[in-house]
Amino acid sequence: MSKSLSVQQYDVIVVGMGPAGASAAYALSLHGLSVLAFDKQTHPRYKVCGGGLSARIAKILPSDFFSIVEKTVRRVQFTYGPQHSFIIESPEPIAYMVMRQHFDHWLVDKARQAGTVIHENESVVEIRDVEDGVEVFTKLKCYRSHIVIGADGVMSVVAQQSFPGRSLRKIPALESEVLGDWVHPFQENPTALISLQAAQKGYGWIFPKRQGLSLGVGEFVKGAKRPKQSFRDFMSHEPMLAGMKIPVPLGYQIPIAAAQDYRKAWAGSLVRGKSMLVGDAGHLVDPLLGEGIYYAVRSGQLAAKSIAAMLSNPASCRLSDYEMMVDNEFGSEFRVAGRLGTIIYGLPRSVHRWAGQRFPGSYQRVLRRYCEVLQGTETYQSLWAKILQRLHWPFVQKM
Ligand SMILES: Cc1cc2nc3c(=O)[nH]c(=O)nc-3n(C[C@H](O)[C@H](O)[C@H](O)COP(=O)(O)OP(=O)(O)OC[C@H]3O[C@@H](n4cnc5c(N)ncnc54)[C@H](O)[C@@H]3O)c2cc1C
């Protein structure tokens, strides 16, 4: 389409208003930029997701975030079958539980209140780089901006069109919600359960919510058995779910960050031309746990920061600074998380049963430190260094 006066120009167009897009749009609008955002659905909308947020997310969200928290988890049960169970408790929150329709809607409202123009129920179908910006086509119209942010999730149209040939790993996951008028012990004393036995090369989870439980399985390593079978086995063998009628789960993919893809540099993987990728569209998901919401919010904020810097100071700032920011904050963390995932999901029985039985004290300490990673007082890198130190491996410094 040729440039015409009827095409309205914005500083930034955001495609997708999940946590990544809504956070980016909110931050850009607070910077005083003109922002147009699209979502193919209308919020509040259901999203297949466990809705578990690591507690460190509270540091990067607006302070009224607690109004949409369903349960605050200070107790995590790690199990490999009923006989092999460890419970970690902390006086400080380890995780917050939300329902995604409420969490995402709350973030979208923040962006709207800050000045973002939001078109819901309008899918973006095509992106074209033009001389002084980008043309974004929906089924209805063409729009123009200086920059486009792809925040359109795992099946991102922006990634497919602006980053051709990009093929990164996605893992299958299943999720169901059990609602009822009963009160489950995990709701009474808010507890999250992580079962390494639930999936052959992944884990199963039970997360407490205000009106029930969210349950699911994810398979993190190649060659796992089909997740449907894992889900059925988990539901029928997990004692904490005994006697419950579990609705048929919904499936979706998780685009985990594969350590090897980012080993050298992130150059060109998140910024090309005038297009940037955030959240799931950029495969910014922790490869150990499949946690994506924290990284979606944070990458949206980092993208906004680099755009605001570039537009106000084009001589010394570039869009690709965003890739450096992401690498600095997440790169090494994802590399270590990927390594831990390969060990834990490659040999779950040995790791949990053997280490748990032979070295229960040390094993419990590692699990506690892992909860501290979720709380933001440890990092994967410091956790890994401590594990290697205990094993007396001298090449700790290289990690
Ligand atoms: C079963 C399962 C359980 C999970 N559990 C957790 C968990 O407990 N904790 C956690 O941290 N992470 C979890 N995740 C991962 C988490 O859901 C994602 O990482 C997170 O949603 C990423 O946010 P996002 O904003 O990048 O993308 P999304 O949340 O997918 O949002 C993308 C948005 O873009 C819109 N969109 C898509 N295409 C277009 C288009 N062409 N035009 C306009 N709009 C479009 C969509 O409607 C959507 O609103 C889970 C994932 C799965 C599959």
PDBQT file of the ligand as one rigid body, heavy atoms in Angstrom, charges set to zero:
ROOT
HETATM    1  C1  LIG A 401       0.003 -24.774  29.722  1.00  0.00    +0.000 C 
HETATM    2  C2  LIG A 401       0.863 -23.562  30.007  1.00  0.00    +0.000 A 
HETATM    3  C3  LIG A 401       1.083 -23.204  31.321  1.00  0.00    +0.000 A 
HETATM    4  C4  LIG A 401       1.892 -22.086  31.603  1.00  0.00    +0.000 A 
HETATM    5  N1  LIG A 401       2.074 -21.734  32.918  1.00  0.00    +0.000 NA
HETATM    6  C5  LIG A 401       2.841 -20.656  33.204  1.00  0.00    +0.000 A 
HETATM    7  C6  LIG A 401       2.990 -20.254  34.560  1.00  0.00    +0.000 A 
HETATM    8  O1  LIG A 401       2.409 -20.815  35.478  1.00  0.00    +0.000 OA
HETATM    9  N2  LIG A 401       3.811 -19.187  34.804  1.00  0.00    +0.000 N 
HETATM   10  C7  LIG A 401       4.452 -18.504  33.810  1.00  0.00    +0.000 A 
HETATM   11  O2  LIG A 401       5.200 -17.559  34.103  1.00  0.00    +0.000 OA
HETATM   12  N3  LIG A 401       4.296 -18.873  32.518  1.00  0.00    +0.000 NA
HETATM   13  C8  LIG A 401       3.497 -19.902  32.188  1.00  0.00    +0.000 A 
HETATM   14  N4  LIG A 401       3.297 -20.243  30.881  1.00  0.00    +0.000 N 
HETATM   15  C9  LIG A 401       3.923 -19.411  29.837  1.00  0.00    +0.000 C 
HETATM   16  C10 LIG A 401       3.117 -18.111  29.667  1.00  0.00    +0.000 C 
HETATM   17  O3  LIG A 401       1.765 -18.403  29.422  1.00  0.00    +0.000 OA
HETATM   18  C11 LIG A 401       3.676 -17.262  28.510  1.00  0.00    +0.000 C 
HETATM   19  O4  LIG A 401       5.079 -17.213  28.600  1.00  0.00    +0.000 OA
HETATM   20  C12 LIG A 401       3.104 -15.849  28.517  1.00  0.00    +0.000 C 
HETATM   21  O5  LIG A 401       1.720 -15.869  28.257  1.00  0.00    +0.000 OA
HETATM   22  C13 LIG A 401       3.809 -14.973  27.479  1.00  0.00    +0.000 C 
HETATM   23  O6  LIG A 401       3.180 -13.711  27.393  1.00  0.00    +0.000 OA
HETATM   24  P1  LIG A 401       3.157 -12.929  25.998  1.00  0.00    +0.000 P 
HETATM   25  O7  LIG A 401       2.537 -11.618  26.290  1.00  0.00    +0.000 OA
HETATM   26  O8  LIG A 401       4.486 -12.976  25.359  1.00  0.00    +0.000 OA
HETATM   27  O9  LIG A 401       2.218 -13.791  25.032  1.00  0.00    +0.000 OA
HETATM   28  P2  LIG A 401       0.674 -14.177  25.195  1.00  0.00    +0.000 P 
HETATM   29  O10 LIG A 401       0.276 -14.214  26.600  1.00  0.00    +0.000 OA
HETATM   30  O11 LIG A 401       0.487 -15.403  24.373  1.00  0.00    +0.000 OA
HETATM   31  O12 LIG A 401      -0.098 -12.966  24.516  1.00  0.00    +0.000 OA
HETATM   32  C14 LIG A 401      -0.094 -12.784  23.130  1.00  0.00    +0.000 C 
HETATM   33  C15 LIG A 401      -1.291 -11.914  22.757  1.00  0.00    +0.000 C 
HETATM   34  O13 LIG A 401      -1.208 -11.617  21.368  1.00  0.00    +0.000 OA
HETATM   35  C16 LIG A 401      -2.493 -11.741  20.778  1.00  0.00    +0.000 C 
HETATM   36  N5  LIG A 401      -2.255 -12.054  19.367  1.00  0.00    +0.000 N 
HETATM   37  C17 LIG A 401      -1.739 -13.180  18.831  1.00  0.00    +0.000 A 
HETATM   38  N6  LIG A 401      -1.626 -13.077  17.502  1.00  0.00    +0.000 NA
HETATM   39  C18 LIG A 401      -2.092 -11.836  17.174  1.00  0.00    +0.000 A 
HETATM   40  C19 LIG A 401      -2.258 -11.135  15.948  1.00  0.00    +0.000 A 
HETATM   41  N7  LIG A 401      -1.899 -11.678  14.770  1.00  0.00    +0.000 N 
HETATM   42  N8  LIG A 401      -2.783  -9.880  15.974  1.00  0.00    +0.000 NA
HETATM   43  C20 LIG A 401      -3.152  -9.308  17.159  1.00  0.00    +0.000 A 
HETATM   44  N9  LIG A 401      -3.024  -9.943  18.345  1.00  0.00    +0.000 NA
HETATM   45  C21 LIG A 401      -2.502 -11.184  18.360  1.00  0.00    +0.000 A 
HETATM   46  C22 LIG A 401      -3.165 -12.862  21.572  1.00  0.00    +0.000 C 
HETATM   47  O14 LIG A 401      -4.583 -12.767  21.491  1.00  0.00    +0.000 OA
HETATM   48  C23 LIG A 401      -2.623 -12.616  22.983  1.00  0.00    +0.000 C 
HETATM   49  O15 LIG A 401      -3.484 -11.784  23.743  1.00  0.00    +0.000 OA
HETATM   50  C24 LIG A 401       2.485 -21.330  30.557  1.00  0.00    +0.000 A 
HETATM   51  C25 LIG A 401       2.242 -21.694  29.233  1.00  0.00    +0.000 A 
HETATM   52  C26 LIG A 401       1.422 -22.788  28.959  1.00  0.00    +0.000 A 
HETATM   53  C27 LIG A 401       1.172 -23.161  27.513  1.00  0.00    +0.000 C 
ENDROOT
TORSDOF 0
